[in-house]
Amino acid sequence: MKFDELDKILIPLLCGDIGDSISPYRDIATKLNVSENMIIEKIKYYKEEKLLRRFGAILFHQNAGFGGNGMSAWNIPDNKADQIGEIISKFNEVSHCYIRPKFDDFNYNLYAMIHGKTEDECIEIAKMISEKINVYDYEVLFSIKEFKKSSMIYSKF
Amino acid sequence: MNKLESKILNIIQQDFPLELDPYKKITELANCTKDEAYNIVIKLKNNNIIRRIGGSFGAKQMGYKSILVAANVKSANLATVAEFANQFNEITHNYERNNKFNLWFTIIAENNEKIDDIINAIESQDGVNGIHKLPAEKLFKLRVDFEVGK
């Protein structure tokens, strides 16, 4: 992926907040001395190339009514991980699903972030998942405290 | 949040319109005026519902490396270790969770050497009993839209 001079300025900008303006693309275009169409085409291009996972309003989801954010961790036989990962991912309440390495003192290899209105709801969803995949060795870890939550600003590429 | 606010929030979460007049598109979808839509967005920002409007780029796609790390930290040292970790721009998320491994953070950096340097620095802080590196070996899903108003 080759980045030009405009990308190098535009991408870090898009990692921040462009939402204060009623005409965000015009404002960026003016600031960067290019056309509005160029800005829009660039963003579309980033989306097509899958550089940009999403473009829009990013929420403080806890304040938007999604108080429950449970990281479920599952002990899945290695040869079933792919298949089970696909099943878990189909749950709407699951936003992220990954396979990660297991350790003796943390013997889980499949991680699924569950979102719900409350923590109890997340626990219920985990129970439903457990029954669906027939795996009962799992834990749901809740965030007791958010020490940091920031967006990465990509500036070296 | 009222019905119009929820509607607008759902529209702009999924896909903020990529056209010359994005608010014109929002008003078409939400059936309101441009001023109404814009004022709602600003209100939601001021009320800390919307964090920002912008893009989330993929670390891997941008040529960066990322990793999840779990640490087992003595309670008495947890706040200090968390604060130490927070100073790194490369640490984007940092949470206390209810487990023996009580500190979970993500690192996004240009290369694995940088990641390892950061992990080593944190591991050598007082009270850190153990660290596990949890790189994603496979990703099934990555979608974070919250449908509001339901």
HADDOCK unambig.tbl for C-alpha pairs under 7 A between the chains (distance, minus, plus):
assign (segid A and resid 14 and name CA) (segid B and resid 54 and name CA) 5.17 0.50 0.50
assign (segid A and resid 14 and name CA) (segid B and resid 55 and name CA) 5.30 0.50 0.50
assign (segid A and resid 15 and name CA) (segid B and resid 54 and name CA) 5.98 0.50 0.50
assign (segid A and resid 15 and name CA) (segid B and resid 55 and name CA) 5.36 0.50 0.50
assign (segid A and resid 15 and name CA) (segid B and resid 56 and name CA) 6.42 0.50 0.50
assign (segid A and resid 16 and name CA) (segid B and resid 54 and name CA) 6.02 0.50 0.50
assign (segid A and resid 17 and name CA) (segid B and resid 52 and name CA) 4.95 0.50 0.50
assign (segid A and resid 17 and name CA) (segid B and resid 53 and name CA) 5.12 0.50 0.50
assign (segid A and resid 17 and name CA) (segid B and resid 54 and name CA) 5.36 0.50 0.50
assign (segid A and resid 18 and name CA) (segid B and resid 53 and name CA) 5.59 0.50 0.50
assign (segid A and resid 18 and name CA) (segid B and resid 54 and name CA) 5.83 0.50 0.50
assign (segid A and resid 19 and name CA) (segid B and resid 52 and name CA) 6.35 0.50 0.50
assign (segid A and resid 19 and name CA) (segid B and resid 53 and name CA) 4.76 0.50 0.50
assign (segid A and resid 22 and name CA) (segid B and resid 23 and name CA) 6.88 0.50 0.50
assign (segid A and resid 22 and name CA) (segid B and resid 38 and name CA) 6.40 0.50 0.50
assign (segid A and resid 23 and name CA) (segid B and resid 21 and name CA) 6.90 0.50 0.50
assign (segid A and resid 36 and name CA) (segid B and resid 20 and name CA) 6.95 0.50 0.50
assign (segid A and resid 40 and name CA) (segid B and resid 18 and name CA) 5.96 0.50 0.50
assign (segid A and resid 40 and name CA) (segid B and resid 19 and name CA) 6.61 0.50 0.50
assign (segid A and resid 51 and name CA) (segid B and resid 57 and name CA) 5.49 0.50 0.50
assign (segid A and resid 51 and name CA) (segid B and resid 58 and name CA) 5.62 0.50 0.50
assign (segid A and resid 51 and name CA) (segid B and resid 61 and name CA) 5.26 0.50 0.50
assign (segid A and resid 51 and name CA) (segid B and resid 62 and name CA) 6.39 0.50 0.50
assign (segid A and resid 52 and name CA) (segid B and resid 55 and name CA) 6.46 0.50 0.50
assign (segid A and resid 52 and name CA) (segid B and resid 56 and name CA) 5.82 0.50 0.50
assign (segid A and resid 52 and name CA) (segid B and resid 57 and name CA) 4.29 0.50 0.50
assign (segid A and resid 52 and name CA) (segid B and resid 58 and name CA) 6.18 0.50 0.50
assign (segid A and resid 53 and name CA) (segid B and resid 56 and name CA) 5.62 0.50 0.50
assign (segid A and resid 53 and name CA) (segid B and resid 57 and name CA) 5.44 0.50 0.50
assign (segid A and resid 53 and name CA) (segid B and resid 58 and name CA) 5.95 0.50 0.50
assign (segid A and resid 54 and name CA) (segid B and resid 55 and name CA) 5.77 0.50 0.50
assign (segid A and resid 54 and name CA) (segid B and resid 56 and name CA) 5.41 0.50 0.50
assign (segid A and resid 55 and name CA) (segid B and resid 15 and name CA) 6.19 0.50 0.50
assign (segid A and resid 55 and name CA) (segid B and resid 16 and name CA) 6.37 0.50 0.50
assign (segid A and resid 55 and name CA) (segid B and resid 54 and name CA) 5.55 0.50 0.50
assign (segid A and resid 55 and name CA) (segid B and resid 55 and name CA) 4.31 0.50 0.50
assign (segid A and resid 55 and name CA) (segid B and resid 56 and name CA) 6.42 0.50 0.50
assign (segid A and resid 56 and name CA) (segid B and resid 12 and name CA) 5.47 0.50 0.50
assign (segid A and resid 56 and name CA) (segid B and resid 13 and name CA) 4.96 0.50 0.50
assign (segid A and resid 56 and name CA) (segid B and resid 14 and name CA) 6.43 0.50 0.50
assign (segid A and resid 56 and name CA) (segid B and resid 15 and name CA) 5.52 0.50 0.50
assign (segid A and resid 56 and name CA) (segid B and resid 16 and name CA) 4.59 0.50 0.50
assign (segid A and resid 56 and name CA) (segid B and resid 53 and name CA) 5.24 0.50 0.50
assign (segid A and resid 56 and name CA) (segid B and resid 54 and name CA) 5.44 0.50 0.50
assign (segid A and resid 56 and name CA) (segid B and resid 55 and name CA) 6.47 0.50 0.50
assign (segid A and resid 57 and name CA) (segid B and resid 12 and name CA) 5.62 0.50 0.50
assign (segid A and resid 57 and name CA) (segid B and resid 13 and name CA) 4.56 0.50 0.50
assign (segid A and resid 57 and name CA) (segid B and resid 50 and name CA) 6.30 0.50 0.50
assign (segid A and resid 57 and name CA) (segid B and resid 52 and name CA) 5.89 0.50 0.50
assign (segid A and resid 57 and name CA) (segid B and resid 53 and name CA) 4.31 0.50 0.50
assign (segid A and resid 57 and name CA) (segid B and resid 54 and name CA) 6.56 0.50 0.50
assign (segid A and resid 58 and name CA) (segid B and resid 13 and name CA) 6.57 0.50 0.50
assign (segid A and resid 58 and name CA) (segid B and resid 50 and name CA) 5.90 0.50 0.50
assign (segid A and resid 58 and name CA) (segid B and resid 51 and name CA) 5.56 0.50 0.50
assign (segid A and resid 58 and name CA) (segid B and resid 52 and name CA) 5.49 0.50 0.50
assign (segid A and resid 58 and name CA) (segid B and resid 53 and name CA) 5.98 0.50 0.50
assign (segid A and resid 59 and name CA) (segid B and resid 49 and name CA) 5.63 0.50 0.50
assign (segid A and resid 59 and name CA) (segid B and resid 50 and name CA) 4.35 0.50 0.50
assign (segid A and resid 59 and name CA) (segid B and resid 51 and name CA) 4.93 0.50 0.50
assign (segid A and resid 60 and name CA) (segid B and resid 48 and name CA) 6.46 0.50 0.50
assign (segid A and resid 60 and name CA) (segid B and resid 49 and name CA) 5.23 0.50 0.50
assign (segid A and resid 60 and name CA) (segid B and resid 50 and name CA) 5.90 0.50 0.50
assign (segid A and resid 60 and name CA) (segid B and resid 51 and name CA) 5.52 0.50 0.50
assign (segid A and resid 63 and name CA) (segid B and resid 48 and name CA) 6.93 0.50 0.50
assign (segid A and resid 63 and name CA) (segid B and resid 49 and name CA) 5.57 0.50 0.50
assign (segid A and resid 64 and name CA) (segid B and resid 49 and name CA) 5.53 0.50 0.50
assign (segid A and resid 85 and name CA) (segid B and resid 140 and name CA) 6.42 0.50 0.50
assign (segid A and resid 86 and name CA) (segid B and resid 140 and name CA) 6.59 0.50 0.50
assign (segid A and resid 89 and name CA) (segid B and resid 140 and name CA) 6.47 0.50 0.50
assign (segid A and resid 89 and name CA) (segid B and resid 141 and name CA) 6.11 0.50 0.50
assign (segid A and resid 95 and name CA) (segid B and resid 141 and name CA) 6.56 0.50 0.50
assign (segid A and resid 95 and name CA) (segid B and resid 142 and name CA) 5.72 0.50 0.50
assign (segid A and resid 95 and name CA) (segid B and resid 143 and name CA) 5.00 0.50 0.50
assign (segid A and resid 95 and name CA) (segid B and resid 144 and name CA) 5.50 0.50 0.50
assign (segid A and resid 96 and name CA) (segid B and resid 141 and name CA) 5.00 0.50 0.50
assign (segid A and resid 96 and name CA) (segid B and resid 142 and name CA) 4.64 0.50 0.50
assign (segid A and resid 96 and name CA) (segid B and resid 143 and name CA) 6.47 0.50 0.50
assign (segid A and resid 97 and name CA) (segid B and resid 139 and name CA) 6.09 0.50 0.50
assign (segid A and resid 97 and name CA) (segid B and resid 140 and name CA) 5.24 0.50 0.50
assign (segid A and resid 97 and name CA) (segid B and resid 141 and name CA) 5.21 0.50 0.50
assign (segid A and resid 98 and name CA) (segid B and resid 136 and name CA) 5.93 0.50 0.50
assign (segid A and resid 98 and name CA) (segid B and resid 138 and name CA) 5.52 0.50 0.50
assign (segid A and resid 98 and name CA) (segid B and resid 139 and name CA) 4.58 0.50 0.50
assign (segid A and resid 98 and name CA) (segid B and resid 140 and name CA) 5.91 0.50 0.50
assign (segid A and resid 99 and name CA) (segid B and resid 136 and name CA) 5.81 0.50 0.50
assign (segid A and resid 99 and name CA) (segid B and resid 137 and name CA) 5.34 0.50 0.50
assign (segid A and resid 99 and name CA) (segid B and resid 138 and name CA) 5.06 0.50 0.50
assign (segid A and resid 99 and name CA) (segid B and resid 139 and name CA) 6.65 0.50 0.50
assign (segid A and resid 100 and name CA) (segid B and resid 134 and name CA) 5.56 0.50 0.50
assign (segid A and resid 100 and name CA) (segid B and resid 135 and name CA) 5.86 0.50 0.50
assign (segid A and resid 100 and name CA) (segid B and resid 136 and name CA) 5.03 0.50 0.50
assign (segid A and resid 100 and name CA) (segid B and resid 137 and name CA) 5.36 0.50 0.50
assign (segid A and resid 101 and name CA) (segid B and resid 134 and name CA) 5.98 0.50 0.50
assign (segid A and resid 141 and name CA) (segid B and resid 97 and name CA) 5.87 0.50 0.50
assign (segid A and resid 141 and name CA) (segid B and resid 98 and name CA) 5.69 0.50 0.50
assign (segid A and resid 141 and name CA) (segid B and resid 99 and name CA) 6.81 0.50 0.50
assign (segid A and resid 142 and name CA) (segid B and resid 97 and name CA) 5.36 0.50 0.50
assign (segid A and resid 142 and name CA) (segid B and resid 98 and name CA) 5.98 0.50 0.50
assign (segid A and resid 143 and name CA) (segid B and resid 95 and name CA) 5.93 0.50 0.50
assign (segid A and resid 143 and name CA) (segid B and resid 96 and name CA) 5.57 0.50 0.50
assign (segid A and resid 143 and name CA) (segid B and resid 97 and name CA) 4.50 0.50 0.50
assign (segid A and resid 143 and name CA) (segid B and resid 98 and name CA) 6.91 0.50 0.50
assign (segid A and resid 144 and name CA) (segid B and resid 96 and name CA) 5.40 0.50 0.50
assign (segid A and resid 144 and name CA) (segid B and resid 97 and name CA) 5.32 0.50 0.50
assign (segid A and resid 144 and name CA) (segid B and resid 98 and name CA) 6.57 0.50 0.50
assign (segid A and resid 145 and name CA) (segid B and resid 95 and name CA) 5.70 0.50 0.50
assign (segid A and resid 145 and name CA) (segid B and resid 96 and name CA) 4.99 0.50 0.50
assign (segid A and resid 146 and name CA) (segid B and resid 94 and name CA) 6.32 0.50 0.50
assign (segid A and resid 146 and name CA) (segid B and resid 95 and name CA) 4.66 0.50 0.50
assign (segid A and resid 146 and name CA) (segid B and resid 96 and name CA) 6.48 0.50 0.50
assign (segid A and resid 147 and name CA) (segid B and resid 82 and name CA) 6.67 0.50 0.50
assign (segid A and resid 147 and name CA) (segid B and resid 94 and name CA) 5.19 0.50 0.50
assign (segid A and resid 147 and name CA) (segid B and resid 95 and name CA) 5.36 0.50 0.50
assign (segid A and resid 148 and name CA) (segid B and resid 86 and name CA) 6.68 0.50 0.50
assign (segid A and resid 148 and name CA) (segid B and resid 92 and name CA) 6.72 0.50 0.50
assign (segid A and resid 148 and name CA) (segid B and resid 93 and name CA) 5.19 0.50 0.50
assign (segid A and resid 148 and name CA) (segid B and resid 94 and name CA) 4.81 0.50 0.50
assign (segid A and resid 148 and name CA) (segid B and resid 95 and name CA) 6.85 0.50 0.50
assign (segid A and resid 149 and name CA) (segid B and resid 92 and name CA) 5.72 0.50 0.50
assign (segid A and resid 149 and name CA) (segid B and resid 93 and name CA) 4.49 0.50 0.50
assign (segid A and resid 149 and name CA) (segid B and resid 94 and name CA) 6.50 0.50 0.50
assign (segid A and resid 150 and name CA) (segid B and resid 92 and name CA) 5.01 0.50 0.50
assign (segid A and resid 150 and name CA) (segid B and resid 93 and name CA) 6.32 0.50 0.50
assign (segid A and resid 151 and name CA) (segid B and resid 92 and name CA) 6.25 0.50 0.50
assign (segid A and resid 152 and name CA) (segid B and resid 92 and name CA) 6.27 0.50 0.50
assign (segid A and resid 157 and name CA) (segid B and resid 62 and name CA) 6.93 0.50 0.50
